[in-house]
Amino acid sequence: MFTGIIETLGRVHEIQKDKNNLHVTVESSITNELKIDQSVSHNGICLTVVAIKDSFYTVTAIEETILKTNIGDWKVNDIVNLERGMKLGDRLDGHIVQGHVDQTGICTKIEEANGSWNYTFEYDKNLNNITIEKGSITVNGVSLTVVNSKTNEFSVSIIPYTFENTNFKDFKVGTKINLEFDVVGKYISRLYSINK
């Protein structure tokens, strides 16, 4: 479990394909605090640390993860948002994030708004995920509040701190992002699809 409050950024150092899996080696300032078998959120994808060496650690993504997320599009030197699992007893500053990406989306619009930024994203509505106005959404692992919720589109507003300390600053129109929908929204979506 995570909170969606990004702890630091990592840089993709190496990507190795191994049958249907991807081994991704990341360089990060928190590597010396990690241990083998620890869960770390990478752009919202919960991945397990399988190796550590110096300032680098490696995680493995299986085929299911590669198909449902943007990890297959990552390249060496890409910057990823990182968050270690939350500790019981800590404050929940974001919202409950499972690290299980529901689907990907595409950035369709970026607007600078006099000191903040507005981002609009589209996603495939046929997967029955929904956003709720003023509800929570996780974009590349970042806990955000939904504005302008529509059937297959929503926007978020980013403060300067989030812009500077996440990979949002690298987004362009057309960037593929990972989405984890709010647990409450998922529940409502499932009820709605059952009662159709």
FIKOLZA-1660 file (N, C-alpha, C; in steps of 0.1 Angstrom, whole numbers, plus 5000, padded with zeros to 4 digits):
% residues 196
   i   px   py   pz ch aa at
   1 5008 4988 5000  A  M  N
   1 5000 5000 5000  A  M CA
   1 5009 5012 5000  A  M  C
   2 5004 5023 4993  A  F  N
   2 5011 5035 4991  A  F CA
   2 5002 5047 4994  A  F  C
   3 5007 5059 4994  A  T  N
   3 4999 5071 4996  A  T CA
   3 4998 5079 4984  A  T  C
   4 5006 5077 4974  A  G  N
   4 5006 5086 4962  A  G CA
   4 5014 5099 4965  A  G  C
   5 5021 5100 4976  A  I  N
   5 5030 5111 4978  A  I CA
   5 5044 5107 4974  A  I  C
   6 5049 5112 4963  A  I  N
   6 5062 5108 4957  A  I CA
   6 5073 5111 4967  A  I  C
   7 5082 5101 4969  A  E  N
   7 5093 5103 4979  A  E CA
   7 5105 5109 4972  A  E  C
   8 5108 5104 4960  A  T  N
   8 5120 5108 4952  A  T CA
   8 5118 5104 4938  A  T  C
   9 5127 5108 4930  A  L  N
   9 5128 5104 4916  A  L CA
   9 5139 5094 4914  A  L  C
  10 5137 5085 4904  A  G  N
  10 5148 5076 4900  A  G CA
  10 5151 5077 4885  A  G  C
  11 5162 5072 4881  A  R  N
  11 5166 5072 4867  A  R CA
  11 5168 5058 4862  A  R  C
  12 5161 5055 4851  A  V  N
  12 5162 5041 4846  A  V CA
  12 5176 5040 4840  A  V  C
  13 5184 5030 4845  A  H  N
  13 5198 5028 4842  A  H CA
  13 5199 5017 4831  A  H  C
  14 5191 5007 4832  A  E  N
  14 5192 4995 4823  A  E CA
  14 5179 4988 4822  A  E  C
  15 5176 4983 4811  A  I  N
  15 5164 4974 4809  A  I CA
  15 5168 4962 4802  A  I  C
  16 5165 4950 4807  A  Q  N
  16 5168 4938 4801  A  Q CA
  16 5155 4929 4800  A  Q  C
  17 5153 4924 4787  A  K  N
  17 5142 4915 4785  A  K CA
  17 5146 4901 4788  A  K  C
  18 5138 4894 4795  A  D  N
  18 5141 4880 4799  A  D CA
  18 5128 4872 4797  A  D  C
  19 5127 4865 4785  A  K  N
  19 5114 4859 4781  A  K CA
  19 5103 4869 4781  A  K  C
  20 5092 4867 4789  A  N  N
  20 5081 4877 4789  A  N CA
  20 5083 4887 4800  A  N  C
  21 5094 4887 4807  A  N  N
  21 5096 4897 4818  A  N CA
  21 5106 4908 4814  A  N  C
  22 5105 4919 4821  A  L  N
  22 5115 4930 4820  A  L CA
  22 5122 4932 4834  A  L  C
  23 5135 4932 4833  A  H  N
  23 5143 4936 4845  A  H CA
  23 5147 4950 4843  A  H  C
  24 5143 4959 4852  A  V  N
  24 5146 4973 4851  A  V CA
  24 5155 4977 4863  A  V  C
  25 5167 4982 4860  A  T  N
  25 5176 4987 4870  A  T CA
  25 5175 5002 4871  A  T  C
  26 5173 5007 4883  A  V  N
  26 5171 5021 4886  A  V CA
  26 5182 5026 4895  A  V  C
  27 5186 5039 4892  A  E  N
  27 5195 5046 4901  A  E CA
  27 5187 5055 4909  A  E  C
  28 5189 5055 4922  A  S  N
  28 5181 5064 4931  A  S CA
  28 5188 5067 4944  A  S  C
  29 5184 5079 4950  A  S  N
  29 5190 5083 4962  A  S CA
  29 5186 5075 4974  A  S  C
  30 5175 5067 4972  A  I  N
  30 5170 5058 4984  A  I CA
  30 5175 5044 4983  A  I  C
  31 5183 5041 4973  A  T  N
  31 5188 5027 4971  A  T CA
  31 5194 5021 4983  A  T  C
  32 5203 5029 4990  A  N  N
  32 5210 5024 5002  A  N CA
  32 5200 5021 5014  A  N  C
  33 5188 5025 5013  A  E  N
  33 5178 5022 5023  A  E CA
  33 5169 5011 5019  A  E  C
  34 5170 5005 5007  A  L  N
  34 5161 4995 5002  A  L CA
  34 5167 4981 5007  A  L  C
  35 5158 4971 5006  A  K  N
  35 5163 4957 5008  A  K CA
  35 5156 4948 4998  A  K  C
  36 5162 4937 4996  A  I  N
  36 5157 4927 4986  A  I CA
  36 5143 4923 4991  A  I  C
  37 5133 4922 4982  A  D  N
  37 5119 4918 4985  A  D CA
  37 5111 4929 4990  A  D  C
  38 5116 4941 4989  A  Q  N
  38 5108 4953 4993  A  Q CA
  38 5100 4958 4981  A  Q  C
  39 5087 4963 4984  A  S  N
  39 5079 4968 4974  A  S CA
  39 5081 4983 4972  A  S  C
  40 5083 4988 4960  A  V  N
  40 5085 5002 4957  A  V CA
  40 5076 5005 4945  A  V  C
  41 5069 5016 4946  A  S  N
  41 5060 5021 4935  A  S CA
  41 5069 5029 4925  A  S  C
  42 5068 5025 4913  A  H  N
  42 5075 5031 4902  A  H CA
  42 5065 5037 4892  A  H  C
  43 5063 5050 4892  A  N  N
  43 5052 5055 4884  A  N CA
  43 5039 5049 4887  A  N  C
  44 5037 5045 4899  A  G  N
  44 5024 5039 4903  A  G CA
  44 5024 5024 4902  A  G  C
  45 5034 5018 4897  A  I  N
  45 5035 5003 4896  A  I CA
  45 5042 4997 4908  A  I  C
  46 5035 4988 4915  A  C  N
  46 5042 4982 4926  A  C CA
  46 5051 4971 4921  A  C  C
  47 5064 4973 4923  A  L  N
  47 5074 4963 4919  A  L CA
  47 5083 4959 4930  A  L  C
  48 5088 4947 4930  A  T  N
  48 5096 4941 4941  A  T CA
  48 5111 4943 4938  A  T  C
  49 5119 4947 4947  A  V  N
  49 5133 4948 4946  A  V CA
  49 5139 4934 4946  A  V  C
  50 5147 4931 4935  A  V  N
  50 5152 4917 4934  A  V CA
  50 5168 4917 4935  A  V  C
  51 5174 4929 4933  A  A  N
  51 5188 4930 4934  A  A CA
  51 5192 4944 4938  A  A  C
  52 5203 4946 4945  A  I  N
  52 5209 4959 4949  A  I CA
  52 5224 4959 4947  A  I  C
  53 5229 4969 4940  A  K  N
  53 5243 4971 4939  A  K CA
  53 5247 4986 4938  A  K  C
  54 5255 4990 4948  A  D  N
  54 5259 5004 4949  A  D CA
  54 5246 5013 4949  A  D  C
  55 5245 5023 4940  A  S  N
  55 5233 5032 4940  A  S CA
  55 5222 5027 4931  A  S  C
  56 5223 5014 4927  A  F  N
  56 5214 5008 4917  A  F CA
  56 5206 4997 4923  A  F  C
  57 5194 4995 4919  A  Y  N
  57 5186 4984 4923  A  Y CA
  57 5178 4979 4911  A  Y  C
  58 5174 4966 4912  A  T  N
  58 5167 4961 4900  A  T CA
  58 5153 4955 4905  A  T  C
  59 5143 4957 4896  A  V  N
  59 5130 4952 4898  A  V CA
  59 5126 4944 4886  A  V  C
  60 5116 4935 4887  A  T  N
  60 5112 4927 4876  A  T CA
  60 5097 4929 4874  A  T  C
  61 5093 4932 4861  A  A  N
  61 5079 4933 4857  A  A CA
  61 5075 4921 4849  A  A  C
  62 5064 4914 4853  A  I  N
  62 5059 4903 4845  A  I CA
  62 5050 4907 4834  A  I  C
  63 5046 4898 4825  A  E  N
  63 5039 4901 4813  A  E CA
  63 5026 4909 4816  A  E  C
  64 5019 4905 4827  A  E  N
  64 5006 4912 4830  A  E CA
  64 5009 4927 4833  A  E  C
  65 5020 4930 4840  A  T  N
  65 5023 4943 4843  A  T CA
  65 5027 4951 4831  A  T  C
  66 5035 4945 4822  A  I  N
  66 5039 4951 4810  A  I CA
  66 5027 4954 4801  A  I  C
  67 5017 4946 4801  A  L  N
  67 5005 4948 4792  A  L CA
  67 4996 4959 4798  A  L  C
  68 4995 4961 4811  A  K  N
  68 4986 4970 4817  A  K CA
  68 4992 4984 4821  A  K  C
  69 5005 4985 4819  A  T  N
  69 5011 4998 4823  A  T CA
  69 5020 5003 4812  A  T  C
  70 5027 5014 4815  A  N  N
  70 5036 5020 4805  A  N CA
  70 5050 5016 4806  A  N  C
  71 5053 5006 4815  A  I  N
  71 5066 5001 4817  A  I CA
  71 5073 4996 4804  A  I  C
  72 5066 4991 4795  A  G  N
  72 5071 4986 4783  A  G CA
  72 5077 4997 4774  A  G  C
  73 5072 5009 4776  A  D  N
  73 5077 5021 4769  A  D CA
  73 5089 5028 4775  A  D  C
  74 5093 5024 4787  A  W  N
  74 5104 5030 4794  A  W CA
  74 5117 5029 4786  A  W  C
  75 5125 5039 4787  A  K  N
  75 5138 5038 4780  A  K CA
  75 5149 5042 4791  A  K  C
  76 5161 5038 4788  A  V  N
  76 5173 5042 4796  A  V CA
  76 5173 5057 4797  A  V  C
  77 5175 5062 4809  A  N  N
  77 5176 5076 4813  A  N CA
  77 5162 5082 4816  A  N  C
  78 5151 5075 4814  A  D  N
  78 5138 5080 4818  A  D CA
  78 5138 5082 4833  A  D  C
  79 5130 5092 4837  A  I  N
  79 5128 5095 4851  A  I CA
  79 5115 5090 4856  A  I  C
  80 5116 5083 4867  A  V  N
  80 5103 5076 4873  A  V CA
  80 5101 5081 4887  A  V  C
  81 5088 5082 4890  A  N  N
  81 5084 5086 4904  A  N CA
  81 5085 5074 4913  A  N  C
  82 5091 5076 4925  A  L  N
  82 5093 5065 4934  A  L CA
  82 5087 5068 4948  A  L  C
  83 5081 5057 4953  A  E  N
  83 5075 5058 4967  A  E CA
  83 5077 5044 4973  A  E  C
  84 5082 5043 4985  A  R  N
  84 5082 5031 4993  A  R CA
  84 5069 5029 4999  A  R  C
  85 5066 5016 5002  A  G  N
  85 5053 5013 5009  A  G CA
  85 5051 5020 5022  A  G  C
  86 5039 5024 5025  A  M  N
  86 5036 5032 5037  A  M CA
  86 5038 5023 5049  A  M  C
  87 5041 5029 5061  A  K  N
  87 5042 5022 5073  A  K CA
  87 5030 5024 5081  A  K  C
  88 5025 5013 5088  A  L  N
  88 5014 5015 5097  A  L CA
  88 5017 5025 5107  A  L  C
  89 5008 5034 5110  A  G  N
  89 5010 5044 5120  A  G CA
  89 5014 5057 5114  A  G  C
  90 5019 5057 5102  A  D  N
  90 5022 5070 5095  A  D CA
  90 5009 5077 5091  A  D  C
  91 5010 5090 5089  A  R  N
  91 4999 5098 5083  A  R CA
  91 4997 5094 5069  A  R  C
  92 4984 5094 5065  A  L  N
  92 4980 5091 5051  A  L CA
  92 4978 5105 5044  A  L  C
  93 4989 5110 5039  A  D  N
  93 4988 5124 5033  A  D CA
  93 4982 5124 5019  A  D  C
  94 4982 5114 5012  A  G  N
  94 4975 5113 4999  A  G CA
  94 4962 5106 5000  A  G  C
  95 4961 5094 4994  A  H  N
  95 4950 5085 4995  A  H CA
  95 4955 5071 4994  A  H  C
  96 4946 5061 4997  A  I  N
  96 4950 5047 4997  A  I CA
  96 4953 5043 4982  A  I  C
  97 4965 5040 4980  A  V  N
  97 4970 5036 4966  A  V CA
  97 4975 5022 4967  A  V  C
  98 4970 5013 4959  A  Q  N
  98 4974 4999 4959  A  Q CA
  98 4987 4996 4952  A  Q  C
  99 4990 5004 4942  A  G  N
  99 5002 5001 4933  A  G CA
  99 4998 4991 4922  A  G  C
 100 4985 4989 4920  A  H  N
 100 4980 4980 4910  A  H CA
 100 4974 4989 4899  A  H  C
 101 4981 4992 4889  A  V  N
 101 4977 5001 4878  A  V CA
 101 4965 4995 4871  A  V  C
 102 4954 5003 4870  A  D  N
 102 4942 4998 4863  A  D CA
 102 4943 4998 4848  A  D  C
 103 4949 5009 4843  A  Q  N
 103 4950 5010 4829  A  Q CA
 103 4959 5022 4826  A  Q  C
 104 4963 5024 4813  A  T  N
 104 4970 5036 4809  A  T CA
 104 4961 5047 4804  A  T  C
 105 4966 5058 4803  A  G  N
 105 4959 5070 4797  A  G CA
 105 4969 5078 4789  A  G  C
 106 4964 5088 4782  A  I  N
 106 4972 5097 4774  A  I CA
 106 4970 5111 4778  A  I  C
 107 4981 5118 4779  A  C  N
 107 4980 5133 4782  A  C CA
 107 4975 5140 4769  A  C  C
 108 4964 5147 4770  A  T  N
 108 4959 5154 4758  A  T CA
 108 4960 5169 4759  A  T  C
 109 4963 5174 4771  A  K  N
 109 4964 5189 4772  A  K CA
 109 4972 5193 4784  A  K  C
 110 4981 5203 4782  A  I  N
 110 4989 5209 4793  A  I CA
 110 4987 5224 4793  A  I  C
 111 4983 5230 4804  A  E  N
 111 4981 5244 4804  A  E CA
 111 4989 5250 4816  A  E  C
 112 4997 5260 4814  A  E  N
 112 5003 5267 4826  A  E CA
 112 4992 5277 4830  A  E  C
 113 4990 5277 4844  A  A  N
 113 4980 5285 4849  A  A CA
 113 4985 5295 4860  A  A  C
 114 4994 5304 4855  A  N  N
 114 4999 5314 4864  A  N CA
 114 5005 5309 4877  A  N  C
 115 5014 5299 4876  A  G  N
 115 5021 5294 4888  A  G CA
 115 5017 5280 4891  A  G  C
 116 5007 5274 4884  A  S  N
 116 5004 5260 4886  A  S CA
 116 5002 5255 4872  A  S  C
 117 4999 5242 4871  A  W  N
 117 4997 5236 4857  A  W CA
 117 4984 5227 4858  A  W  C
 118 4977 5227 4847  A  N  N
 118 4965 5219 4845  A  N CA
 118 4968 5208 4834  A  N  C
 119 4966 5196 4837  A  Y  N
 119 4968 5185 4828  A  Y CA
 119 4955 5178 4826  A  Y  C
 120 4953 5174 4813  A  T  N
 120 4941 5167 4809  A  T CA
 120 4945 5153 4804  A  T  C
 121 4938 5143 4808  A  F  N
 121 4941 5129 4804  A  F CA
 121 4929 5122 4798  A  F  C
 122 4930 5114 4788  A  E  N
 122 4920 5105 4783  A  E CA
 122 4923 5091 4786  A  E  C
 123 4913 5083 4787  A  Y  N
 123 4915 5068 4790  A  Y CA
 123 4904 5061 4783  A  Y  C
 124 4906 5048 4781  A  D  N
 124 4896 5039 4775  A  D CA
 124 4884 5036 4784  A  D  C
 125 4872 5042 4781  A  K  N
 125 4861 5040 4790  A  K CA
 125 4855 5026 4789  A  K  C
 126 4859 5018 4780  A  N  N
 126 4854 5004 4779  A  N CA
 126 4859 4995 4790  A  N  C
 127 4869 4999 4797  A  L  N
 127 4874 4991 4808  A  L CA
 127 4866 4994 4821  A  L  C
 128 4855 5002 4820  A  N  N
 128 4846 5005 4831  A  N CA
 128 4852 5012 4843  A  N  C
 129 4863 5019 4842  A  N  N
 129 4868 5027 4852  A  N CA
 129 4862 5041 4851  A  N  C
 130 4860 5047 4863  A  I  N
 130 4854 5061 4863  A  I CA
 130 4862 5070 4872  A  I  C
 131 4861 5083 4870  A  T  N
 131 4866 5093 4879  A  T CA
 131 4854 5100 4885  A  T  C
 132 4856 5105 4897  A  I  N
 132 4845 5112 4904  A  I CA
 132 4850 5127 4906  A  I  C
 133 4842 5136 4903  A  E  N
 133 4846 5150 4905  A  E CA
 133 4850 5152 4920  A  E  C
 134 4862 5158 4922  A  K  N
 134 4868 5161 4935  A  K CA
 134 4872 5148 4942  A  K  C
 135 4872 5136 4935  A  G  N
 135 4876 5124 4940  A  G CA
 135 4891 5122 4938  A  G  C
 136 4897 5111 4942  A  S  N
 136 4911 5109 4940  A  S CA
 136 4914 5101 4928  A  S  C
 137 4926 5103 4922  A  I  N
 137 4931 5096 4911  A  I CA
 137 4946 5095 4913  A  I  C
 138 4952 5084 4908  A  T  N
 138 4967 5083 4909  A  T CA
 138 4972 5083 4895  A  T  C
 139 4980 5093 4891  A  V  N
 139 4986 5094 4878  A  V CA
 139 5001 5092 4880  A  V  C
 140 5007 5082 4873  A  N  N
 140 5021 5078 4875  A  N CA
 140 5025 5078 4890  A  N  C
 141 5016 5073 4898  A  G  N
 141 5019 5071 4912  A  G CA
 141 5016 5083 4921  A  G  C
 142 5012 5094 4915  A  V  N
 142 5010 5107 4922  A  V CA
 142 4995 5108 4926  A  V  C
 143 4992 5110 4939  A  S  N
 143 4979 5111 4944  A  S CA
 143 4974 5126 4940  A  S  C
 144 4963 5126 4933  A  L  N
 144 4958 5139 4928  A  L CA
 144 4942 5140 4930  A  L  C
 145 4937 5152 4929  A  T  N
 145 4923 5154 4929  A  T CA
 145 4918 5156 4915  A  T  C
 146 4907 5149 4912  A  V  N
 146 4901 5150 4899  A  V CA
 146 4893 5163 4897  A  V  C
 147 4895 5170 4886  A  V  N
 147 4886 5181 4882  A  V CA
 147 4881 5179 4868  A  V  C
 148 4870 5184 4865  A  N  N
 148 4864 5182 4851  A  N CA
 148 4863 5168 4847  A  N  C
 149 4857 5160 4856  A  S  N
 149 4855 5146 4854  A  S CA
 149 4844 5144 4843  A  S  C
 150 4848 5136 4832  A  K  N
 150 4839 5132 4821  A  K CA
 150 4840 5117 4819  A  K  C
 151 4832 5112 4810  A  T  N
 151 4831 5098 4807  A  T CA
 151 4845 5091 4806  A  T  C
 152 4854 5097 4798  A  N  N
 152 4867 5090 4795  A  N CA
 152 4878 5101 4796  A  N  C
 153 4876 5111 4804  A  E  N
 153 4886 5122 4804  A  E CA
 153 4884 5129 4818  A  E  C
 154 4896 5134 4823  A  F  N
 154 4896 5142 4835  A  F CA
 154 4908 5151 4835  A  F  C
 155 4908 5161 4844  A  S  N
 155 4919 5170 4845  A  S CA
 155 4924 5170 4860  A  S  C
 156 4936 5174 4862  A  V  N
 156 4942 5176 4875  A  V CA
 156 4950 5189 4875  A  V  C
 157 4951 5195 4886  A  S  N
 157 4959 5207 4887  A  S CA
 157 4971 5204 4896  A  S  C
 158 4983 5209 4892  A  I  N
 158 4996 5205 4898  A  I CA
 158 5002 5218 4904  A  I  C
 159 5005 5217 4917  A  I  N
 159 5012 5229 4923  A  I CA
 159 5027 5228 4919  A  I  C
 160 5034 5239 4921  A  P  N
 160 5049 5240 4917  A  P CA
 160 5057 5229 4923  A  P  C
 161 5054 5226 4936  A  Y  N
 161 5062 5215 4943  A  Y CA
 161 5061 5202 4936  A  Y  C
 162 5049 5198 4933  A  T  N
 162 5046 5185 4926  A  T CA
 162 5052 5186 4912  A  T  C
 163 5051 5197 4905  A  F  N
 163 5057 5198 4892  A  F CA
 163 5072 5196 4892  A  F  C
 164 5079 5202 4902  A  E  N
 164 5094 5201 4903  A  E CA
 164 5099 5187 4908  A  E  C
 165 5090 5180 4916  A  N  N
 165 5095 5169 4923  A  N CA
 165 5089 5156 4918  A  N  C
 166 5083 5156 4907  A  T  N
 166 5078 5144 4900  A  T CA
 166 5081 5144 4885  A  T  C
 167 5078 5134 4878  A  N  N
 167 5081 5135 4864  A  N CA
 167 5070 5142 4855  A  N  C
 168 5060 5148 4862  A  F  N
 168 5050 5156 4855  A  F CA
 168 5057 5167 4846  A  F  C
 169 5069 5172 4850  A  K  N
 169 5076 5182 4843  A  K CA
 169 5080 5177 4829  A  K  C
 170 5081 5164 4828  A  D  N
 170 5086 5157 4815  A  D CA
 170 5074 5154 4806  A  D  C
 171 5062 5155 4811  A  F  N
 171 5050 5152 4802  A  F CA
 171 5049 5161 4791  A  F  C
 172 5044 5155 4780  A  K  N
 172 5041 5163 4768  A  K CA
 172 5027 5157 4763  A  K  C
 173 5020 5165 4754  A  V  N
 173 5008 5159 4748  A  V CA
 173 5012 5146 4741  A  V  C
 174 5005 5136 4744  A  G  N
 174 5008 5123 4739  A  G CA
 174 5015 5113 4748  A  G  C
 175 5020 5118 4760  A  T  N
 175 5027 5110 4769  A  T CA
 175 5017 5099 4775  A  T  C
 176 5021 5087 4775  A  K  N
 176 5013 5076 4781  A  K CA
 176 5016 5075 4795  A  K  C
 177 5005 5075 4804  A  I  N
 177 5007 5075 4818  A  I CA
 177 4999 5063 4824  A  I  C
 178 5003 5060 4837  A  N  N
 178 4996 5049 4844  A  N CA
 178 4985 5055 4853  A  N  C
 179 4974 5048 4853  A  L  N
 179 4963 5053 4861  A  L CA
 179 4958 5042 4871  A  L  C
 180 4957 5046 4883  A  E  N
 180 4950 5038 4893  A  E CA
 180 4938 5046 4898  A  E  C
 181 4926 5041 4896  A  F  N
 181 4914 5048 4900  A  F CA
 181 4912 5046 4915  A  F  C
 182 4905 5056 4921  A  D  N
 182 4902 5055 4935  A  D CA
 182 4894 5043 4938  A  D  C
 183 4897 5037 4950  A  V  N
 183 4890 5024 4954  A  V CA
 183 4875 5026 4955  A  V  C
 184 4871 5038 4960  A  V  N
 184 4856 5041 4960  A  V CA
 184 4850 5041 4946  A  V  C
 185 4857 5048 4937  A  G  N
 185 4853 5049 4924  A  G CA
 185 4852 5035 4917  A  G  C
 186 4862 5027 4920  A  K  N
 186 4862 5013 4914  A  K CA
 186 4850 5006 4919  A  K  C
 187 4846 5007 4932  A  Y  N
 187 4835 5000 4938  A  Y CA
 187 4822 5005 4931  A  Y  C
 188 4820 5018 4930  A  I  N
 188 4808 5023 4923  A  I CA
 188 4808 5018 4909  A  I  C
 189 4819 5018 4902  A  S  N
 189 4820 5014 4888  A  S CA
 189 4815 4999 4887  A  S  C
 190 4820 4991 4896  A  R  N
 190 4816 4977 4895  A  R CA
 190 4801 4975 4898  A  R  C
 191 4796 4982 4908  A  L  N
 191 4782 4981 4910  A  L CA
 191 4774 4985 4898  A  L  C
 192 4778 4996 4892  A  Y  N
 192 4771 5001 4880  A  Y CA
 192 4771 4991 4869  A  Y  C
 193 4783 4985 4866  A  S  N
 193 4784 4975 4855  A  S CA
 193 4776 4962 4858  A  S  C
 194 4774 4958 4871  A  I  N
 194 4767 4947 4875  A  I CA
 194 4752 4949 4873  A  I  C
 195 4747 4962 4876  A  N  N
 195 4733 4965 4875  A  N CA
 195 4728 4970 4862  A  N  C
 196 4737 4969 4852  A  K  N
 196 4733 4973 4838  A  K CA
 196 4722 4964 4832  A  K  C
% end
